[in-house]
Amino acid sequence: MKDLFLVLLLFLFSSTAVLKGQQDTLRLALDQVRRVLLTQLQVNGQNAYFLVDTGSGISLIDQQEAERLDFAFHPENGQGKIYGLGGMARFMVTSNIRVSYQGERLRGCRFYTTDLSLLQDFKLPKRYKISGILGADFFHRNHAILDFEQAQILLTRR
């Protein structure tokens, strides 16, 4: 009888751990459109597509989207420079950005803003207007796993 009780107790704890693990993982849909990886998030309640770019050290949001997505940027609070294949660009610190996916708020999202109009050169269908770039900082902060077979990004809450 004591062994049966221990087995039931062990099963109860292991089931709780599995359920808890499922609740702590958020699955973002990953779209591949003309060899470009995108995911759709909500920024301050508005839908926005983001380019998935693990080669970018920081996450950026298009300065031209400030009004539509209702965020602010502050040149006086900090500016920086980023370098890439296209040369150098200046970026600014943003504020008032709340990012979510299907109603789940994503924490630890820090975005900088710059002119990302060159991203429109990808010539994607109109519904895929790119609003920003999710960089390595986003994936690191959210303990992300890119699952290409299942076309999803797994974000683990710790």
C-alpha positions in Angstrom: 0.0 0.0 0.0 2.8 2.4 0.9 4.5 1.7 -2.5 1.2 2.5 -4.3 0.9 5.7 -2.4 4.5 6.7 -3.4 3.9 5.8 -7.1 0.7 8.0 -7.1 2.5 10.8 -5.4 5.4 10.6 -7.9 2.9 10.6 -10.8 1.1 13.6 -9.4 4.3 15.7 -9.1 5.6 14.6 -12.5 2.3 15.5 -14.2 2.3 18.9 -12.5 5.8 19.5 -13.8 4.8 18.6 -17.4 1.8 20.9 -17.2 3.8 23.7 -15.8 6.4 23.3 -18.5 3.7 23.7 -21.2 2.4 26.8 -19.6 5.8 28.4 -19.5 6.4 28.0 -23.2 4.9 30.3 -25.7 4.8 29.2 -29.4 5.1 32.0 -32.0 4.2 31.1 -35.6 7.1 31.5 -37.9 6.3 32.4 -41.6 8.8 32.0 -44.4 7.8 34.3 -47.2 10.2 34.4 -50.2 13.1 33.2 -48.1 12.5 35.8 -45.4 11.6 34.6 -41.9 8.8 36.6 -40.2 6.7 36.4 -37.2 3.6 38.5 -36.3 3.4 40.2 -33.0 1.2 42.9 -31.5 2.8 46.2 -30.5 0.5 48.3 -28.3 -2.4 46.3 -29.7 -1.6 46.7 -33.4 -0.4 43.8 -35.6 3.2 44.1 -36.8 5.4 41.8 -38.7 9.0 41.4 -37.6 11.9 40.0 -39.5 13.7 37.2 -37.6 17.4 38.1 -37.7 19.6 36.2 -35.2 22.6 37.9 -36.8 21.4 41.3 -35.6 22.6 42.1 -32.0 19.7 44.3 -31.2 16.0 44.5 -31.9 14.8 47.4 -34.0 11.4 48.9 -34.8 10.9 51.2 -37.8 10.9 54.9 -36.8 8.2 55.5 -39.5 5.8 53.2 -37.5 5.9 55.3 -34.4 2.5 56.9 -34.9 0.7 53.7 -36.1 2.1 51.6 -33.3 1.9 54.4 -30.7 5.4 54.4 -29.4 7.8 57.2 -28.6 11.5 57.7 -29.3 13.8 60.1 -27.5 16.9 61.4 -29.3 18.0 63.2 -26.1 17.9 60.0 -24.0 20.4 58.1 -26.0 21.6 57.5 -29.5 23.9 55.0 -30.9 25.4 53.7 -34.1 24.9 50.3 -35.7 27.1 48.8 -38.5 26.1 46.2 -41.0 26.6 45.3 -44.6 24.7 48.4 -45.7 27.0 50.7 -43.7 26.2 52.7 -40.6 22.9 53.8 -39.2 21.9 55.8 -36.1 19.4 54.5 -33.7 17.4 56.0 -30.7 15.9 54.6 -27.5 12.2 53.9 -27.6 9.6 54.0 -24.8 5.9 52.9 -24.4 6.3 49.7 -26.3 4.1 46.8 -25.1 4.7 43.6 -27.2 2.3 40.6 -27.1 1.5 37.5 -29.0 -2.2 36.4 -29.1 -2.9 38.3 -25.9 0.2 37.0 -24.0 2.5 39.9 -23.0 6.1 39.4 -23.9 8.4 40.8 -21.2 11.9 42.0 -21.6 11.3 43.5 -25.0 13.7 46.3 -25.7 13.6 48.0 -29.0 15.6 50.8 -30.6 14.3 52.7 -33.5 15.8 53.8 -36.8 14.7 54.1 -40.4 14.1 50.6 -41.7 12.5 51.6 -45.0 15.1 49.4 -46.8 13.4 46.3 -45.5 10.6 47.0 -47.9 13.1 46.1 -50.7 12.3 42.5 -50.0 9.3 42.9 -52.3 7.0 40.8 -50.1 3.2 40.7 -50.6 1.6 43.9 -49.2 0.2 42.2 -46.1 3.7 41.5 -44.9 4.9 45.0 -44.3 7.9 44.6 -42.0 7.7 46.9 -39.0 10.9 45.8 -37.3 13.7 43.3 -36.6 13.8 40.7 -33.8 17.5 40.4 -33.0 19.6 38.1 -30.9 18.9 40.2 -27.8 15.2 39.3 -28.0 15.9 35.6 -28.5 18.4 35.5 -25.7 16.1 37.3 -23.2 13.2 35.0 -24.0 15.3 31.8 -24.0 14.1 31.2 -27.6 14.4 28.1 -29.7 13.8 28.4 -33.5 12.0 25.2 -34.6 12.2 25.2 -38.4 10.5 21.8 -38.8 7.4 23.0 -36.9 7.7 26.6 -38.2 7.6 28.1 -34.7 9.6 30.1 -32.2 9.5 28.7 -28.7 9.8 31.2 -25.9 10.5 29.8 -22.5 9.5 31.8 -19.5 11.9 31.4 -16.6 
